[in-house]
Amino acid sequence: MAARRSRPRSRGGLTFRVALASALLSVLIAGVFAVLVGAITGMRDAAGLARRSEQVLAAANDLERLVIDLETGQRGFLITHDATFLQPWTNARASFDGQAAELRRLATAHRPEQAERADRITRDGNSYIRDYSEPLVRATKADPAFVPTATVSIEGKQRVDRIRGQFTRFVAYEHDLVAQRDARSAEAARGAVAVAVGGLTGSVLLIVGFSAYLTRGVVGPVRRTSVMAGEVARGDLGVRMPETGQAEIGDLQRAFNSMARSLKKNRDELTASRARVVAAGDAARSRIEHDLHDGIQQHLVALSLELRMLEADVPPSQEAIKQRLSSSAGQMSEIVQELREIAHGIHPAVLTKGGLRAALTALARRSAVPADIRLCLDRRLGEHTDVAVYYVVCEALTNAAKHAHASAAQVEVTADETHVRLSVRDDGVGGADPDRGSGLIGLRDRVEALGGQIRVISPPGGGTTLIALLPSPPDDERSAGACGGAVEK
């Protein structure tokens, strides 16, 4: 016990390991969720930037259309001198400052470098309107025959091309920003998917590994402990658990084995004590039977003979005295017979002198139920086994006559190298309860004291079968016998 108590405990108990595995799984899942939340946040920010880029591009497109309207309206008026062509030009000129301010506001909130490009577009657009387009339109209105020179036309075209080039660079840069953001978002999404897949795989592997550990280190030993506990409950106290478990499982295995050893020791001590009690009782009954047979019984027989002698010596004239002596002698003979029956019930002398076959033969002859007794023994059994078999048969035949109201009974005794098997069957009413009645309980105590087992099968109306299985006695307790033979009454 001291050695078992001093055995070092494995590092970390089962509770610690479960907590550690749970913590690892929680950290892994939390990390995966953190990455996913970061990716979702980044994708949400990218979506917001994409919406702003769409607004900036839409504002730049609207402003560029105004510049185009300025140039086409002005050109149409110069060519046709038709004032209707000035309507788009007038609308564009009126809206230019507001749309330019909207573009600069969006660009400033979006990207500072785009704000500088918007400023250049605004300056060049205003310069085109104030320094070129408005003077040209006023001159045409003032002189319907006015035709701009080639130099003026080339200047106008250059101004418009420069503005449109700035729009092209502005839009191209914005598209580059959108492409870069899309690339980063896609990369972040792929990273998030990779992390999610890795986290899921890691979680599955961790769960599978931990489940395998629990199955191998906890569920398996607990299941084996349950099976072996069932074996112990059925009476097999020799089973032992392999003490290979760790932490609390190892403690459970060692505690189970310690319990099984303690139960086996207590059962062995109880069996030995019961065997000693039964042996002492048999020895006491044998001494009482011997004392009755060689003591009181012999004295009573001598007294009965003396009464008969006195009866013979009484003269015929004393007929009354002679009759009284004859009656006393007869009563004395009856007392001797009753005493002989009592002594035989306490311990049959024929079992000690003639063995089991002779004792069962005498028992069958005295039985109130006709009994067919068959013995198949290649040796004589030990003294305690003989006594147990005799009393089991005696009690079974008594119950068959007294309670089962049987008309016949069969008794069979066989033996092999390990066990002696006894069965007693009758054709009575059945319904016997082995847990009721002192007779069957006493037989169970006697059989189990020798390490045997007894079973009663007694369905109502189907007769009663009593089966006893006794361990075969050691070689030094055996003596020669015979197989075969039957005794009937």
C-alpha positions in Angstrom: 0.0 0.0 0.0 2.8 2.4 0.9 4.5 1.5 -2.4 1.3 2.3 -4.3 0.9 5.6 -2.5 4.4 6.7 -3.2 4.1 6.0 -6.9 4.7 9.3 -8.7 1.7 10.9 -10.3 1.9 11.7 -14.0 2.6 15.3 -14.8 -0.7 17.1 -15.1 -4.0 15.5 -14.2 -6.9 14.7 -16.6 -8.6 17.9 -15.6 -5.5 19.9 -16.5 -5.2 18.2 -19.9 -8.8 18.7 -20.7 -8.5 22.4 -19.8 -5.3 22.7 -21.8 -6.9 21.2 -24.9 -10.0 23.4 -24.5 -7.7 26.5 -24.2 -5.8 25.5 -27.3 -9.0 25.0 -29.2 -10.4 28.3 -27.9 -7.2 30.2 -28.9 -7.2 28.7 -32.4 -10.9 29.5 -33.0 -10.4 33.0 -31.5 -7.4 33.6 -33.8 -9.3 32.4 -36.9 -12.3 34.6 -36.0 -9.9 37.6 -35.4 -8.4 37.1 -38.9 -11.9 36.8 -40.4 -13.1 39.9 -38.6 -10.1 41.8 -39.8 -10.6 40.6 -43.4 -14.3 41.5 -43.2 -13.4 44.9 -41.8 -10.9 45.5 -44.6 -13.3 44.3 -47.2 -15.9 46.7 -45.8 -13.4 49.6 -45.9 -12.5 48.6 -49.4 -16.2 48.6 -50.4 -16.5 52.1 -48.9 -13.5 53.3 -50.8 -14.9 51.7 -54.0 -18.1 53.7 -53.5 -16.1 56.9 -53.0 -14.1 56.1 -56.2 -17.4 55.6 -58.1 -18.6 59.0 -56.8 -15.3 60.7 -57.8 -15.3 59.1 -61.2 -19.0 60.1 -61.7 -18.2 63.7 -60.7 -15.1 63.8 -63.0 -17.3 62.3 -65.9 -19.9 65.0 -65.3 -17.3 67.8 -65.2 -15.8 66.4 -68.4 -19.2 66.4 -70.1 -19.6 70.1 -69.2 -16.2 70.8 -70.9 -17.4 68.9 -73.9 -20.7 70.8 -73.9 -18.7 74.1 -73.7 -16.6 73.2 -76.7 -19.3 71.7 -78.9 -21.8 74.5 -78.1 -19.2 77.1 -78.8 -18.1 75.4 -82.1 -21.7 75.1 -83.4 -22.4 78.7 -82.6 -19.2 79.9 -84.4 -20.1 77.8 -87.5 -23.8 78.5 -87.8 -24.2 81.7 -85.8 -27.4 80.0 -84.5 -28.0 81.0 -80.9 -29.7 77.7 -80.1 -26.2 76.1 -80.0 -25.4 78.4 -77.1 -27.9 76.8 -74.8 -25.7 73.7 -73.9 -22.7 76.2 -73.7 -24.6 78.5 -71.3 -25.8 75.6 -69.1 -22.3 74.1 -69.0 -20.7 77.5 -68.1 -23.3 78.0 -65.3 -22.7 74.5 -63.8 -19.0 74.3 -64.2 -18.0 76.0 -61.0 -20.4 74.0 -58.8 -19.4 70.7 -60.4 -15.7 71.5 -60.2 -16.1 72.3 -56.5 -18.0 69.0 -56.0 -15.1 67.1 -57.7 -12.5 68.8 -55.6 -14.5 68.1 -52.4 -14.8 64.4 -53.2 -11.2 64.2 -54.4 -9.9 66.0 -51.2 -11.9 63.6 -48.9 -10.7 60.6 -51.0 -7.0 61.1 -52.0 -4.9 64.3 -51.6 -3.1 63.7 -54.9 -6.4 63.5 -56.7 -7.3 66.9 -55.1 -4.3 68.5 -56.8 -5.4 67.1 -60.2 -8.9 68.3 -59.6 -7.5 71.8 -58.8 -5.6 71.8 -62.1 -8.7 70.7 -64.0 -10.6 73.5 -62.3 -8.0 76.1 -63.1 -7.6 75.1 -66.7 -11.4 74.9 -67.2 -11.9 78.3 -65.7 -9.1 79.7 -67.8 -10.6 78.1 -70.9 -14.0 79.7 -70.2 -12.7 83.2 -69.2 -9.8 83.6 -71.5 -10.9 81.8 -74.6 -14.5 80.7 -74.8 -16.4 83.7 -73.5 -14.3 86.3 -75.5 -14.8 84.2 -78.6 -18.5 84.0 -78.1 -18.8 87.7 -77.4 -16.8 88.6 -80.5 -19.1 86.4 -82.6 -22.2 87.9 -81.2 -20.9 91.4 -81.8 -19.9 90.7 -85.4 -21.9 88.0 -87.2 -19.2 87.9 -89.9 -16.5 87.2 -87.4 -14.5 84.1 -88.2 -11.8 83.0 -85.8 -8.3 82.7 -87.1 -6.4 79.4 -87.4 -4.3 80.4 -84.5 -7.3 80.9 -82.3 -8.8 77.6 -83.3 -5.6 75.8 -82.6 -5.3 77.5 -79.2 -8.8 76.4 -78.3 -8.1 72.8 -79.4 -5.0 72.7 -77.4 -6.7 74.1 -74.3 -9.5 71.4 -74.6 -7.0 68.7 -75.3 -5.0 69.7 -72.2 -8.1 69.7 -70.0 -9.2 66.3 -71.4 -5.7 64.9 -70.9 -5.9 65.9 -67.3 -9.3 64.2 -67.1 -7.7 61.1 -68.6 -4.9 61.1 -66.1 -7.3 61.7 -63.2 -9.6 58.8 -64.3 -6.6 56.5 -65.0 -5.1 57.2 -61.6 -8.5 56.6 -59.9 -8.8 53.3 -61.8 -5.3 52.4 -60.7 -6.4 53.0 -57.1 -9.5 50.9 -57.6 -7.4 48.1 -59.1 -4.9 48.2 -56.2 -7.7 48.2 -53.7 -9.3 45.3 -55.5 -6.0 43.4 -55.5 -5.5 44.0 -51.8 -9.0 43.0 -51.0 -8.6 39.8 -53.1 -5.4 39.0 -51.4 -6.9 39.7 -48.0 -9.9 37.5 -48.9 -7.6 34.7 -50.1 -5.6 35.0 -46.8 -8.8 34.9 -44.8 -9.9 31.8 -46.6 -6.5 30.2 -46.1 -6.6 31.1 -42.4 -10.2 29.8 -42.1 -9.3 26.6 -43.9 -6.2 26.2 -41.8 -8.1 27.0 -38.6 -10.8 24.6 -39.5 -8.3 21.9 -40.3 -6.4 22.6 -37.1 -9.6 22.5 -35.1 -10.7 19.3 -36.7 -7.3 17.7 -36.1 -7.2 19.0 -32.5 -10.8 17.7 -31.9 -10.0 14.3 -33.5 -6.7 14.0 -31.6 -8.3 14.9 -28.3 -11.2 12.6 -29.0 -8.7 9.8 -29.8 -6.9 10.6 -26.6 -10.1 10.5 -24.6 -11.2 7.3 -26.2 -7.8 5.6 -25.6 -7.0 7.2 -22.3 -10.5 7.6 -20.7 -13.4 5.9 -22.5 -11.5 2.7 -23.1 -10.2 2.2 -19.6 -13.6 3.2 -18.1 -15.3 0.7 -20.4 -12.9 -2.0 -19.4 -13.4 -1.0 -15.8 -17.2 -1.3 -16.3 -16.8 -4.8 -17.8 -14.5 -5.9 -15.1 -16.8 -4.4 -12.4 -19.5 -6.6 -13.9 -17.2 -9.6 -13.6 -16.6 -8.7 -10.0 -20.4 -8.4 -9.4 -20.8 -11.9 -10.9 -18.3 -13.2 -8.4 -15.0 -13.3 -10.3 -12.8 -11.4 -7.9 -9.6 -12.5 -9.7 -9.9 -9.9 -12.5 -7.4 -7.1 -12.5 -7.1 -3.9 -14.5 -3.8 -3.2 -16.3 -2.4 -0.2 -14.4 -1.3 1.6 -17.6 -3.6 4.7 -17.4 -2.4 8.2 -16.6 -3.5 10.7 -14.0 -7.0 10.0 -12.6 -7.5 7.0 -14.9 -4.4 5.4 -13.4 -5.7 6.2 -9.9 -9.0 4.6 -10.9 -7.3 1.4 -12.1 -5.1 1.1 -9.0 -8.2 1.7 -6.8 -10.2 -0.9 -8.7 -7.4 -3.5 -8.3 -7.0 -2.6 -4.7 -10.7 -3.0 -4.2 -10.8 -6.4 -6.0 -7.8 -7.6 -3.9 -9.5 -6.5 -0.7 -12.8 -8.2 -1.8 -11.1 -11.4 -2.8 -9.2 -11.5 0.5 -12.4 -10.9 2.5 -14.3 -13.5 0.5 -11.5 -16.0 0.9 -11.5 -15.3 4.6 -15.3 -15.6 4.8 -15.3 -18.8 2.8 -12.6 -20.3 5.0 -14.5 -19.2 8.1 -17.7 -20.7 6.8 -15.9 -23.9 5.9 -14.5 -24.1 9.4 -17.9 -23.5 10.9 -19.4 -26.3 8.7 -16.6 -28.6 9.5 -16.9 -27.9 13.2 -20.6 -28.5 13.0 -20.1 -31.8 11.2 -17.5 -32.9 13.7 -19.8 -31.9 16.6 -22.7 -33.8 15.0 -20.4 -36.8 14.5 -19.3 -36.8 18.1 -22.9 -36.4 19.3 -23.9 -39.4 17.1 -21.0 -41.4 18.4 -21.8 -40.6 22.0 -25.4 -41.4 21.5 -24.6 -44.7 19.7 -21.9 -45.9 22.0 -23.2 -44.3 25.2 -26.8 -43.7 25.9 -28.0 -46.0 23.2 -26.0 -48.9 24.5 -27.1 -48.3 28.1 -30.7 -48.3 26.9 -30.3 -51.5 25.0 -28.7 -53.1 28.1 -31.6 -51.8 30.2 -34.1 -53.2 27.7 -32.4 -56.7 27.8 -32.4 -56.6 31.6 -36.1 -55.8 31.6 -36.7 -58.8 29.3 -34.7 -61.0 31.7 -36.7 -59.8 34.6 -39.9 -60.5 32.7 -38.7 -64.1 32.1 -37.9 -64.6 35.8 -41.4 -63.4 37.0 -43.5 -66.5 38.1 -46.7 -67.1 36.2 -48.7 -66.2 39.3 -47.4 -62.6 38.9 -49.0 -62.0 35.5 -49.7 -58.3 36.2 -46.0 -57.6 37.0 -44.9 -59.6 34.0 -47.2 -57.5 31.7 -45.9 -54.3 33.2 -42.3 -55.4 32.6 -43.1 -56.5 29.1 -44.7 -53.1 28.4 -41.7 -51.3 29.9 -39.3 -53.4 27.7 -41.4 -52.6 24.6 -41.3 -48.9 25.4 -37.6 -49.1 26.0 -37.2 -50.7 22.5 -39.2 -47.9 21.0 -37.0 -45.3 22.8 -33.9 -47.0 21.4 -35.3 -46.9 17.9 -36.2 -43.2 18.2 -32.8 -42.5 19.6 -31.2 -44.3 16.7 -33.3 -42.3 14.2 -32.3 -39.1 16.0 -28.6 -40.1 15.9 -28.9 -40.9 12.2 -30.4 -37.5 11.5 -27.6 -35.8 13.4 -24.9 -37.6 11.4 -25.3 -40.8 9.5 -22.8 -43.3 10.8 -23.1 -45.3 7.6 -21.6 -42.3 5.7 -18.5 -42.5 7.8 -18.2 -46.3 7.7 -19.6 -47.2 4.3 -19.1 -44.1 2.2 -21.4 -42.0 0.0 -22.9 -44.9 -2.0 -24.0 -46.8 1.1 -25.3 -43.7 2.8 -27.4 -42.7 -0.3 -28.7 -46.3 -0.5 -29.9 -46.2 3.0 -31.3 -42.7 2.4 -33.3 -43.9 -0.6 -34.7 -46.8 1.4 -36.0 -44.6 4.1 -37.3 -41.9 1.7 -41.0 -41.4 1.5 -40.6 -40.7 -2.3 -39.3 -43.5 -4.5 -35.8 -42.4 -5.5 -33.6 -43.5 -8.4 -30.1 -42.8 -7.4 -27.3 -43.0 -9.9 -23.6 -42.5 -9.0 -20.9 -42.2 -11.6 -17.7 -41.7 -9.6 -14.2 -43.0 -10.4 -13.1 -42.3 -6.9 -14.4 -41.6 -3.4 -14.9 -38.0 -2.6 -13.4 -36.2 0.4 -15.2 -36.2 3.8 -16.6 -32.7 3.6 -17.8 -33.2 0.0 -19.4 -36.5 0.9 -21.3 -34.8 3.8 -22.4 -31.9 1.6 -23.7 -34.3 -1.1 -25.5 -36.4 1.4 -27.3 -33.5 3.1 -28.2 -31.9 -0.2 -29.9 -35.2 -1.4 -31.5 -35.6 2.1 -33.0 -32.1 2.1 -34.1 -32.4 -1.6 -35.9 -35.7 -1.0 -37.5 -34.4 2.2 -38.8 -31.3 0.3 -40.0 -33.5 -2.6 -42.2 -35.5 -0.2 -43.2 -32.7 2.2 -43.8 -29.7 0.0 -43.7 -30.9 -3.7 -45.9 -33.9 -3.2 -43.8 -35.7 -5.7 -44.3 -39.3 -6.8 -40.7 -40.0 -7.9 -37.3 -38.5 -7.8 -34.0 -39.0 -9.7 -30.6 -38.3 -8.1 -27.4 -38.2 -10.2 -23.9 -37.7 -8.9 -21.0 -37.3 -11.4 -17.4 -36.1 -11.0 -14.5 -35.1 -13.2 -11.0 -33.7 -12.5 -12.3 -30.3 -11.4 -15.9 -30.5 -10.1 -18.5 -32.8 -8.5 -22.0 -32.3 -10.0 -25.1 -33.3 -8.2 -28.7 -33.0 -9.5 -32.0 -34.0 -7.8 -35.2 -33.9 -9.9 -38.7 -34.6 -8.9 -42.1 -34.5 -10.6 -43.9 -32.4 -7.9 -45.9 -29.2 -8.1 -42.8 -27.0 -8.4 -42.8 -23.3 -7.4 -40.0 -23.7 -4.8 -38.3 -20.4 -3.8 -34.6 -20.9 -2.9 -34.6 -17.7 -0.9 -37.3 -18.9 1.5 -37.1 -21.8 3.9 -34.2 -22.5 6.2 -33.5 -25.9 4.5 -32.4 -24.5 1.1 -30.6 -21.6 2.7 -28.7 -23.9 4.9 -27.8 -26.1 1.9 -26.6 -23.0 0.1 -24.4 -22.0 3.0 -22.9 -25.5 3.2 -22.2 -25.7 -0.6 -20.8 -22.2 -0.8 -18.6 -22.8 2.2 -16.8 -25.4 0.1 -16.5 -23.0 -2.8 -19.4 -24.5 -4.7 -22.6 -23.2 -6.3 -26.2 -24.3 -5.9 -29.2 -23.5 -8.2 -32.9 -24.4 -8.0 -35.1 -24.6 -11.1 -38.7 -24.9 -10.0 -41.4 -23.6 -12.4 -44.9 -23.9 -11.1 -46.4 -27.2 -12.1 -43.1 -28.3 -13.7 -41.4 -30.1 -10.9 -38.2 -29.0 -9.1 -34.6 -29.5 -10.1 -31.8 -28.8 -7.7 -28.3 -28.6 -9.1 -25.1 -28.3 -7.0 -21.6 -27.9 -8.3 -18.8 -28.6 -5.9 -15.1 -28.2 -6.4 -13.3 -31.6 -6.8 -11.3 -32.3 -3.6 -7.5 -32.4 -3.7 -5.7 -35.7 -4.6 -4.8 -36.4 -1.0 -8.5 -36.3 -0.1 -9.6 -38.8 -2.8 -9.9 -42.5 -2.5 -10.8 -45.3 -4.9 -14.4 -45.7 -5.9 -16.5 -47.1 -8.7 -18.7 -45.8 -11.5 -22.2 -47.1 -12.1 -25.0 -48.7 -10.2 -28.5 -47.6 -9.3 -30.6 -47.9 -6.2 -34.4 -47.8 -6.5 -37.3 -47.8 -4.1 
